Amino acid sequence: MELPTQFRRFLPLVPVFCTGAVLCALAFVGARRLEQRAARAEFELSSENRASALRREIDTNVAALSILRGFTELSPQLTQQTFEQFASRTLAVYPGIRALEWIPRITAAQRATFE
């Protein structure tokens, strides 16, 4: 079976079109890989930044609580008013801490009074 003359003149273009299609496919695959790597790198950097910020926030809040603990240990006659003054200043400086509450220690003998 022989091709008609009108199709024969386009026969040399078939390898050109095939080569172009293969090159397009390879370029697409390569570009997609580059985009995926860039997106992954951006995601990893963003997640590391967020984790680092969270770590800093937690460390800062733990340090504030350590300061409060030291204050209460060094003040044996700590009153509720003194605690609230110190706590309000601490809350103003450390916005990540939502509340500091005065909860006095109750002995077994005092329990009936508080219940």
HELIX and SHEET records of a PDB file:
HELIX    1   1 THR A    5  ARG A    8  1                                   4    
HELIX    2   2 LEU A   13  LEU A   74  1                                  62    
HELIX    3   3 GLN A   80  VAL A   93  1                                  14    
HELIX    4   4 ARG A  111  PHE A  114  1                                   4    
END                                                                             
